[in-house]
Amino acid sequence: MQTLTLMLLFISPLFLPFSTAAKTPQDLLRSSCAQARYPTLCVQTLTNQVTLTTKPLDLAQAAVKASLTRTLTLSVYLKNTLKSQVKPAVESTASNRKRVALNDCVAQITDSVSELNQTLNELKHLHMGTFEWQISNAQTWASTAITNGNLCVNGLNRKGAEEKVKMEVKRRVKDVSMFTSNALYFISKLGESRNPKPHSNSKN
C-alpha cells in the first residue's frame, strides 16, 4: 500500500494533466509561462505544443527541444563562419587570436548541443527512485549550456574578433540563452512538483 501511494505521488505531478481552471490551451500556456524568465518567448515557443491534457513533463521536454533546435542552428552557423575565415599564408598574431576565439566558440557550443541532448534524454527516462538526481543532472547540463554561450562571447571580446562577427554571434548566443533559460525554468518546476510542501499529519 505504501509503495502504491509513493508511485501515485510520483506519477501525478509528472504524467497527469495540470490541475487548473484554464478553459483553453492558451489559458494553460499563459499560466504555465507566467513565471518563466522570458514569458512572452515562452508562450510563442510552446503555443503549438499545449492542449488541456498537456502534462508538466511535456512542457519541460518541449522547452528543451526548442532550446536544442536553436543551439544546433547556432552550432552550424559558427562552423560555417569558421570555415569562411580563410587562413592567410602568413597569419598575424591578431588574426590567429580571432581564429582561436571562433574555434573555441565552435567547441563550446558543440558541448552545449551535447549537454542539451543529455538533458532531454534524462527527462525521457525519469524514474521514481532516481528522480531528484536526474532532475539535478538536467538542471546542471542546461545551466552549463548557458555558461558555454557566455564563455564564447567573452572569448570573442577578449581576443578582438571582427566586430560584425562578434555582434552576430552575441545576438545568436543571447537568443539561445533565452530559450535555454526558459527550459531550465520548466525543469526546475518539474522538480518542485515532485516535492510539494508537506502537509501536517497531526490529529486534532
Phi, psi and omega per residue, in radians:
M1 nan -0.754 3.134
Q2 -1.125 -0.699 3.119
T3 -1.093 -0.732 3.128
L4 -1.098 -0.717 3.122
T5 -1.080 -0.764 3.133
L6 -1.099 -0.701 3.131
M7 -1.120 -0.704 3.128
L8 -1.158 -0.674 3.104
L9 -1.115 -0.590 3.133
F10 -1.294 -0.787 -3.036
I11 -1.246 -0.744 -2.975
S12 -0.930 -0.933 -3.070
P13 -1.304 -0.248 -3.034
L14 -1.757 -0.784 -2.954
F15 -1.945 -0.018 3.081
L16 -1.822 2.668 -3.136
P17 -1.029 2.767 3.099
F18 -1.026 2.475 2.987
S19 -1.558 1.805 -2.998
T20 -2.646 2.766 3.097
A21 -1.589 0.140 -3.112
A22 -0.996 2.334 -3.113
K23 -1.647 -0.373 -3.135
T24 -2.370 2.802 3.074
P25 -0.995 -0.619 -3.137
Q26 -1.187 -0.601 3.049
D27 -1.069 -0.787 3.136
L28 -1.091 -0.749 -3.112
L29 -1.135 -0.802 3.129
R30 -1.077 -0.685 3.109
S31 -1.142 -0.724 -3.115
S32 -1.207 -0.574 -3.078
C33 -1.593 -0.122 -2.987
A34 -0.970 -0.651 -3.082
Q35 -1.777 0.111 3.112
A36 -1.162 2.798 -3.131
R37 -1.058 -0.680 3.131
Y38 -2.247 1.436 -3.015
P39 -1.072 -0.690 -3.137
T40 -1.128 -0.790 3.083
L41 -1.086 -0.679 3.129
C42 -1.006 -0.853 3.140
V43 -1.106 -0.767 -3.131
Q44 -1.096 -0.679 -3.080
T45 -1.217 -0.713 -2.968
L46 -1.820 0.105 -3.014
T47 -1.029 -0.514 3.134
N48 -1.671 0.107 -3.066
Q49 -1.841 -0.124 -2.952
V50 -1.950 2.338 2.950
T51 -2.259 3.094 3.129
L52 -1.241 -0.148 3.087
T53 -1.818 0.153 3.127
T54 -1.131 2.440 -3.116
K55 -1.872 2.754 3.108
P56 -0.929 -0.700 -3.142
L57 -1.125 -0.629 3.108
D58 -1.043 -0.779 -3.121
L59 -1.151 -0.722 3.134
A60 -1.074 -0.802 -3.134
Q61 -1.153 -0.728 -3.141
A62 -1.110 -0.681 3.139
A63 -1.176 -0.686 3.108
V64 -1.174 -0.715 3.110
K65 -1.058 -0.718 3.124
A66 -1.111 -0.730 3.105
S67 -1.132 -0.729 -3.138
L68 -1.101 -0.731 3.121
T69 -1.053 -0.787 3.118
R70 -1.126 -0.693 -3.115
T71 -1.192 -0.668 3.076
L72 -1.086 -0.729 3.106
T73 -1.084 -0.736 3.101
L74 -1.108 -0.716 -3.141
S75 -1.061 -0.777 3.119
V76 -1.103 -0.750 3.128
Y77 -1.040 -0.807 -3.116
L78 -1.116 -0.726 3.134
K79 -1.124 -0.729 3.118
N80 -1.166 -0.670 3.114
T81 -1.129 -0.722 3.125
L82 -1.107 -0.735 3.127
K83 -1.108 -0.569 -3.104
S84 -1.318 -0.257 3.129
Q85 -1.439 1.484 -3.079
V86 -1.119 2.195 -3.127
K87 -1.363 2.125 -3.134
P88 -1.234 2.812 3.136
A89 -1.039 -0.741 3.077
V90 -2.071 1.910 -3.042
E91 -1.733 2.278 3.099
S92 -1.276 2.839 3.117
T93 -1.059 -0.725 -3.131
A94 -1.115 -0.752 3.134
S95 -1.118 -0.707 3.120
N96 -1.104 -0.712 3.131
R97 -1.080 -0.673 3.129
K98 -1.131 -0.747 -3.141
R99 -1.156 -0.693 3.126
V100 -1.095 -0.751 -3.137
A101 -1.080 -0.744 3.141
L102 -1.195 -0.677 3.099
N103 -1.114 -0.672 3.085
D104 -1.095 -0.702 3.111
C105 -1.059 -0.766 3.116
V106 -0.998 -0.815 -3.128
A107 -1.125 -0.735 -3.098
Q108 -1.172 -0.739 -3.135
I109 -1.304 -0.535 3.013
T110 -1.072 -0.712 3.064
D111 -1.081 -0.697 3.127
S112 -1.066 -0.714 3.095
V113 -1.038 -0.794 3.125
S114 -1.077 -0.754 -3.108
E115 -1.166 -0.659 3.117
L116 -1.264 -0.574 3.020
N117 -1.099 -0.727 3.090
Q118 -1.119 -0.702 3.110
T119 -1.035 -0.855 -3.123
L120 -1.107 -0.738 3.133
N121 -1.083 -0.682 3.132
E122 -1.121 -0.731 -3.136
L123 -1.191 -0.415 3.131
K124 -1.438 -0.196 -3.068
H125 -2.305 0.802 3.125
L126 -1.286 2.447 3.116
H127 -2.277 2.577 -3.080
M128 -0.999 -0.781 -3.054
G129 -1.254 -0.375 -3.084
T130 -2.136 0.281 -3.020
F131 -0.972 -0.929 -3.075
E132 -1.076 -0.705 3.114
W133 -1.118 -0.733 -3.134
Q134 -1.175 -0.717 3.095
I135 -1.108 -0.703 3.101
S136 -1.071 -0.728 3.085
N137 -1.052 -0.822 -3.117
A138 -1.070 -0.727 3.113
Q139 -1.114 -0.735 -3.133
T140 -1.106 -0.804 -3.115
W141 -1.141 -0.747 3.128
A142 -1.127 -0.714 3.113
S143 -1.120 -0.706 3.133
T144 -1.138 -0.623 3.097
A145 -1.065 -0.695 3.092
I146 -1.152 -0.761 3.134
T147 -1.055 -0.702 3.133
N148 -1.034 -0.704 3.103
G149 -1.094 -0.732 3.111
N150 -1.114 -0.694 3.119
L151 -1.113 -0.678 3.112
C152 -1.039 -0.894 -3.121
V153 -1.120 -0.744 3.134
N154 -1.078 -0.670 3.122
G155 -1.134 -0.716 3.102
L156 -1.123 -0.665 3.117
N157 -1.141 -0.761 -3.081
R158 -1.204 -0.642 -2.999
K159 -1.730 0.231 2.987
G160 1.103 0.822 3.098
A161 -1.121 2.787 3.110
E162 -0.983 2.398 -3.024
E163 -1.023 -0.741 -3.114
K164 -1.094 -0.792 3.131
V165 -1.149 -0.790 -3.102
K166 -1.041 -0.785 -3.107
M167 -1.171 -0.663 3.130
E168 -1.207 -0.744 3.101
V169 -1.096 -0.759 3.132
K170 -1.039 -0.744 3.134
R171 -1.100 -0.779 -3.114
R172 -1.211 -0.669 3.121
V173 -1.137 -0.719 3.107
K174 -1.076 -0.728 3.114
D175 -1.038 -0.842 3.129
V176 -1.095 -0.733 -3.132
S177 -1.061 -0.658 3.119
M178 -1.124 -0.761 3.105
F179 -1.104 -0.755 -3.096
T180 -1.218 -0.618 3.087
S181 -1.077 -0.717 3.094
N182 -1.171 -0.667 3.090
A183 -1.094 -0.732 3.120
L184 -1.084 -0.644 3.099
Y185 -1.046 -0.820 -3.115
F186 -1.192 -0.587 3.069
I187 -1.118 -0.776 3.130
S188 -1.116 -0.714 3.101
K189 -1.101 -0.617 3.105
L190 -1.104 -0.736 3.099
G191 -1.122 -0.690 3.133
E192 -1.176 -0.587 -3.118
S193 -1.182 -0.391 3.112
R194 -1.464 -0.297 -3.084
N195 -2.236 1.167 3.127
P196 -1.203 2.835 3.116
K197 -1.086 2.339 -3.104
P198 -1.158 2.547 3.081
H199 -1.656 2.658 3.129
S200 -1.225 2.354 3.117
N201 -1.831 0.160 -3.098
S202 -1.227 2.511 -3.140
K203 -1.763 2.340 3.131
N204 -1.698 nan nan
